[in-house]
Amino acid sequence: MKRLLAFLLGFSAATPGLAQDPVSLFSDWAQDSGADATAMQVLTDGVPSHGLDADRPMDLASNSKAITALCVLSLVDEGRLDWDTTLADALHRAAPPATVSELVTHTSGIGRDSTQLRMGFWLNEAQPRHVHVTDIVLNRSRQRGTRGAFSYNNENYALLGRIIEVTTGQSYVDACQARVLDPAGVSATLSPRFGAYAAWGGWRMSMADHARLLWYWFGPQGRVGRDPLALPRAERAQDSYYGLGMNFEVREEGVRMSHAGAISIPFGPKTGAYAVLYPFGAVSAMGYDVAVADPARFYALSERLEQVLRDL
């Protein structure tokens, strides 16, 4: 709380020149969070306007979930899946009574999240672990979640990774490359450190490409951005939803979309990412080498960035 208060007080005392600079704003936030390596890309109406080491590859952590969700969306658009396709029908085996829509929105009732205690053991593995996680879930004697209630769980997206493979006959990476990355004209790979978490947290890309990816899919002319509330979503609070790997906040002028990712391996590496799409046509994609988990810090950064970007 003291660090957050100092950060907010720093905003109020900032010089006019600093207030006009989103890169300095993010750099101060990242430094206050303990980061050494940082990268940022800002797009204004789809055009790069501000950047910091924007071509440096950074781990996306849970911001990888949007790639998985977009691949599933593409399969629905192709008619190969429906949002109400059950897990059992998608995987052709006995499974909990959850649908694709419920997996995407974290309302499946599946849990508890088995990945949290295992990710440290899977560090530096090249092979994605979503098949392993799928077996853990389907062999569980009972699920501890409540179906229909939002509960953020990496297992949901591990299951979606496996559904993508079974549905397409391709590897998860190849399917996402063809349906999500290539149409947006961007490049990404699985992380050398966190690649085992592929479908829920294993992608790595530059912030320049991450911003372009988000603009292509979630921007005002994107498949999601044209009408984000028409797609599966879970209500979290009044005018606040989760869907397709992003948080949606309904405002008077449109929908603000954002998501943060964080990986913190005990006695091991840490990483984080944050992205925001504002309804006035700005995108900010950020990566850093610390795990920030406090929602208040992201909210403060997002609000201040909005003020600065509106004034540009």
Secondary structure as a PSIPRED ss2 file (coil, helix, strand):
# PSIPRED VFORMAT (PSIPRED V4.0)

   1 M C   1.000  0.000  0.000
   2 K H   0.000  1.000  0.000
   3 R H   0.000  1.000  0.000
   4 L H   0.000  1.000  0.000
   5 L H   0.000  1.000  0.000
   6 A H   0.000  1.000  0.000
   7 F H   0.000  1.000  0.000
   8 L H   0.000  1.000  0.000
   9 L H   0.000  1.000  0.000
  10 G H   0.000  1.000  0.000
  11 F H   0.000  1.000  0.000
  12 S H   0.000  1.000  0.000
  13 A H   0.000  1.000  0.000
  14 A C   1.000  0.000  0.000
  15 T C   1.000  0.000  0.000
  16 P H   0.000  1.000  0.000
  17 G H   0.000  1.000  0.000
  18 L H   0.000  1.000  0.000
  19 A H   0.000  1.000  0.000
  20 Q C   1.000  0.000  0.000
  21 D C   1.000  0.000  0.000
  22 P H   0.000  1.000  0.000
  23 V H   0.000  1.000  0.000
  24 S H   0.000  1.000  0.000
  25 L H   0.000  1.000  0.000
  26 F H   0.000  1.000  0.000
  27 S H   0.000  1.000  0.000
  28 D H   0.000  1.000  0.000
  29 W H   0.000  1.000  0.000
  30 A H   0.000  1.000  0.000
  31 Q H   0.000  1.000  0.000
  32 D H   0.000  1.000  0.000
  33 S C   1.000  0.000  0.000
  34 G C   1.000  0.000  0.000
  35 A C   1.000  0.000  0.000
  36 D C   1.000  0.000  0.000
  37 A C   1.000  0.000  0.000
  38 T E   0.000  0.000  1.000
  39 A E   0.000  0.000  1.000
  40 M E   0.000  0.000  1.000
  41 Q E   0.000  0.000  1.000
  42 V E   0.000  0.000  1.000
  43 L E   0.000  0.000  1.000
  44 T E   0.000  0.000  1.000
  45 D C   1.000  0.000  0.000
  46 G C   1.000  0.000  0.000
  47 V E   0.000  0.000  1.000
  48 P E   0.000  0.000  1.000
  49 S E   0.000  0.000  1.000
  50 H E   0.000  0.000  1.000
  51 G E   0.000  0.000  1.000
  52 L E   0.000  0.000  1.000
  53 D C   1.000  0.000  0.000
  54 A C   1.000  0.000  0.000
  55 D C   1.000  0.000  0.000
  56 R C   1.000  0.000  0.000
  57 P E   0.000  0.000  1.000
  58 M E   0.000  0.000  1.000
  59 D E   0.000  0.000  1.000
  60 L C   1.000  0.000  0.000
  61 A H   0.000  1.000  0.000
  62 S H   0.000  1.000  0.000
  63 N H   0.000  1.000  0.000
  64 S H   0.000  1.000  0.000
  65 K H   0.000  1.000  0.000
  66 A H   0.000  1.000  0.000
  67 I H   0.000  1.000  0.000
  68 T H   0.000  1.000  0.000
  69 A H   0.000  1.000  0.000
  70 L H   0.000  1.000  0.000
  71 C H   0.000  1.000  0.000
  72 V H   0.000  1.000  0.000
  73 L H   0.000  1.000  0.000
  74 S H   0.000  1.000  0.000
  75 L H   0.000  1.000  0.000
  76 V H   0.000  1.000  0.000
  77 D H   0.000  1.000  0.000
  78 E C   1.000  0.000  0.000
  79 G C   1.000  0.000  0.000
  80 R C   1.000  0.000  0.000
  81 L C   1.000  0.000  0.000
  82 D C   1.000  0.000  0.000
  83 W C   1.000  0.000  0.000
  84 D C   1.000  0.000  0.000
  85 T C   1.000  0.000  0.000
  86 T E   0.000  0.000  1.000
  87 L H   0.000  1.000  0.000
  88 A H   0.000  1.000  0.000
  89 D H   0.000  1.000  0.000
  90 A H   0.000  1.000  0.000
  91 L H   0.000  1.000  0.000
  92 H C   1.000  0.000  0.000
  93 R C   1.000  0.000  0.000
  94 A C   1.000  0.000  0.000
  95 A C   1.000  0.000  0.000
  96 P C   1.000  0.000  0.000
  97 P C   1.000  0.000  0.000
  98 A C   1.000  0.000  0.000
  99 T E   0.000  0.000  1.000
 100 V H   0.000  1.000  0.000
 101 S H   0.000  1.000  0.000
 102 E H   0.000  1.000  0.000
 103 L H   0.000  1.000  0.000
 104 V H   0.000  1.000  0.000
 105 T C   1.000  0.000  0.000
 106 H C   1.000  0.000  0.000
 107 T C   1.000  0.000  0.000
 108 S C   1.000  0.000  0.000
 109 G C   1.000  0.000  0.000
 110 I C   1.000  0.000  0.000
 111 G C   1.000  0.000  0.000
 112 R C   1.000  0.000  0.000
 113 D C   1.000  0.000  0.000
 114 S C   1.000  0.000  0.000
 115 T C   1.000  0.000  0.000
 116 Q C   1.000  0.000  0.000
 117 L C   1.000  0.000  0.000
 118 R C   1.000  0.000  0.000
 119 M H   0.000  1.000  0.000
 120 G H   0.000  1.000  0.000
 121 F H   0.000  1.000  0.000
 122 W H   0.000  1.000  0.000
 123 L C   1.000  0.000  0.000
 124 N C   1.000  0.000  0.000
 125 E C   1.000  0.000  0.000
 126 A C   1.000  0.000  0.000
 127 Q C   1.000  0.000  0.000
 128 P C   1.000  0.000  0.000
 129 R C   1.000  0.000  0.000
 130 H H   0.000  1.000  0.000
 131 V H   0.000  1.000  0.000
 132 H H   0.000  1.000  0.000
 133 V H   0.000  1.000  0.000
 134 T H   0.000  1.000  0.000
 135 D H   0.000  1.000  0.000
 136 I H   0.000  1.000  0.000
 137 V H   0.000  1.000  0.000
 138 L H   0.000  1.000  0.000
 139 N C   1.000  0.000  0.000
 140 R C   1.000  0.000  0.000
 141 S C   1.000  0.000  0.000
 142 R C   1.000  0.000  0.000
 143 Q C   1.000  0.000  0.000
 144 R C   1.000  0.000  0.000
 145 G C   1.000  0.000  0.000
 146 T C   1.000  0.000  0.000
 147 R C   1.000  0.000  0.000
 148 G C   1.000  0.000  0.000
 149 A C   1.000  0.000  0.000
 150 F C   1.000  0.000  0.000
 151 S C   1.000  0.000  0.000
 152 Y C   1.000  0.000  0.000
 153 N C   1.000  0.000  0.000
 154 N H   0.000  1.000  0.000
 155 E H   0.000  1.000  0.000
 156 N H   0.000  1.000  0.000
 157 Y H   0.000  1.000  0.000
 158 A H   0.000  1.000  0.000
 159 L H   0.000  1.000  0.000
 160 L H   0.000  1.000  0.000
 161 G H   0.000  1.000  0.000
 162 R H   0.000  1.000  0.000
 163 I H   0.000  1.000  0.000
 164 I H   0.000  1.000  0.000
 165 E H   0.000  1.000  0.000
 166 V H   0.000  1.000  0.000
 167 T H   0.000  1.000  0.000
 168 T H   0.000  1.000  0.000
 169 G C   1.000  0.000  0.000
 170 Q C   1.000  0.000  0.000
 171 S C   1.000  0.000  0.000
 172 Y H   0.000  1.000  0.000
 173 V H   0.000  1.000  0.000
 174 D H   0.000  1.000  0.000
 175 A H   0.000  1.000  0.000
 176 C H   0.000  1.000  0.000
 177 Q H   0.000  1.000  0.000
 178 A H   0.000  1.000  0.000
 179 R H   0.000  1.000  0.000
 180 V H   0.000  1.000  0.000
 181 L H   0.000  1.000  0.000
 182 D H   0.000  1.000  0.000
 183 P H   0.000  1.000  0.000
 184 A H   0.000  1.000  0.000
 185 G C   1.000  0.000  0.000
 186 V C   1.000  0.000  0.000
 187 S C   1.000  0.000  0.000
 188 A C   1.000  0.000  0.000
 189 T E   0.000  0.000  1.000
 190 L E   0.000  0.000  1.000
 191 S C   1.000  0.000  0.000
 192 P C   1.000  0.000  0.000
 193 R C   1.000  0.000  0.000
 194 F C   1.000  0.000  0.000
 195 G H   0.000  1.000  0.000
 196 A H   0.000  1.000  0.000
 197 Y H   0.000  1.000  0.000
 198 A H   0.000  1.000  0.000
 199 A H   0.000  1.000  0.000
 200 W H   0.000  1.000  0.000
 201 G H   0.000  1.000  0.000
 202 G C   1.000  0.000  0.000
 203 W E   0.000  0.000  1.000
 204 R E   0.000  0.000  1.000
 205 M E   0.000  0.000  1.000
 206 S E   0.000  0.000  1.000
 207 M H   0.000  1.000  0.000
 208 A H   0.000  1.000  0.000
 209 D H   0.000  1.000  0.000
 210 H H   0.000  1.000  0.000
 211 A H   0.000  1.000  0.000
 212 R H   0.000  1.000  0.000
 213 L H   0.000  1.000  0.000
 214 L H   0.000  1.000  0.000
 215 W H   0.000  1.000  0.000
 216 Y H   0.000  1.000  0.000
 217 W H   0.000  1.000  0.000
 218 F H   0.000  1.000  0.000
 219 G C   1.000  0.000  0.000
 220 P C   1.000  0.000  0.000
 221 Q C   1.000  0.000  0.000
 222 G C   1.000  0.000  0.000
 223 R C   1.000  0.000  0.000
 224 V C   1.000  0.000  0.000
 225 G C   1.000  0.000  0.000
 226 R C   1.000  0.000  0.000
 227 D C   1.000  0.000  0.000
 228 P H   0.000  1.000  0.000
 229 L H   0.000  1.000  0.000
 230 A H   0.000  1.000  0.000
 231 L C   1.000  0.000  0.000
 232 P C   1.000  0.000  0.000
 233 R C   1.000  0.000  0.000
 234 A E   0.000  0.000  1.000
 235 E E   0.000  0.000  1.000
 236 R E   0.000  0.000  1.000
 237 A E   0.000  0.000  1.000
 238 Q C   1.000  0.000  0.000
 239 D C   1.000  0.000  0.000
 240 S E   0.000  0.000  1.000
 241 Y E   0.000  0.000  1.000
 242 Y E   0.000  0.000  1.000
 243 G E   0.000  0.000  1.000
 244 L C   1.000  0.000  0.000
 245 G C   1.000  0.000  0.000
 246 M E   0.000  0.000  1.000
 247 N E   0.000  0.000  1.000
 248 F E   0.000  0.000  1.000
 249 E E   0.000  0.000  1.000
 250 V E   0.000  0.000  1.000
 251 R E   0.000  0.000  1.000
 252 E C   1.000  0.000  0.000
 253 E C   1.000  0.000  0.000
 254 G E   0.000  0.000  1.000
 255 V E   0.000  0.000  1.000
 256 R E   0.000  0.000  1.000
 257 M E   0.000  0.000  1.000
 258 S E   0.000  0.000  1.000
 259 H E   0.000  0.000  1.000
 260 A E   0.000  0.000  1.000
 261 G E   0.000  0.000  1.000
 262 A E   0.000  0.000  1.000
 263 I E   0.000  0.000  1.000
 264 S E   0.000  0.000  1.000
 265 I C   1.000  0.000  0.000
 266 P C   1.000  0.000  0.000
 267 F C   1.000  0.000  0.000
 268 G C   1.000  0.000  0.000
 269 P C   1.000  0.000  0.000
 270 K E   0.000  0.000  1.000
 271 T E   0.000  0.000  1.000
 272 G E   0.000  0.000  1.000
 273 A E   0.000  0.000  1.000
 274 Y E   0.000  0.000  1.000
 275 A E   0.000  0.000  1.000
 276 V E   0.000  0.000  1.000
 277 L E   0.000  0.000  1.000
 278 Y E   0.000  0.000  1.000
 279 P C   1.000  0.000  0.000
 280 F C   1.000  0.000  0.000
 281 G C   1.000  0.000  0.000
 282 A E   0.000  0.000  1.000
 283 V E   0.000  0.000  1.000
 284 S E   0.000  0.000  1.000
 285 A E   0.000  0.000  1.000
 286 M E   0.000  0.000  1.000
 287 G E   0.000  0.000  1.000
 288 Y E   0.000  0.000  1.000
 289 D C   1.000  0.000  0.000
 290 V C   1.000  0.000  0.000
 291 A C   1.000  0.000  0.000
 292 V C   1.000  0.000  0.000
 293 A C   1.000  0.000  0.000
 294 D C   1.000  0.000  0.000
 295 P H   0.000  1.000  0.000
 296 A H   0.000  1.000  0.000
 297 R H   0.000  1.000  0.000
 298 F H   0.000  1.000  0.000
 299 Y H   0.000  1.000  0.000
 300 A H   0.000  1.000  0.000
 301 L H   0.000  1.000  0.000
 302 S H   0.000  1.000  0.000
 303 E H   0.000  1.000  0.000
 304 R H   0.000  1.000  0.000
 305 L H   0.000  1.000  0.000
 306 E H   0.000  1.000  0.000
 307 Q H   0.000  1.000  0.000
 308 V H   0.000  1.000  0.000
 309 L H   0.000  1.000  0.000
 310 R H   0.000  1.000  0.000
 311 D H   0.000  1.000  0.000
 312 L C   1.000  0.000  0.000
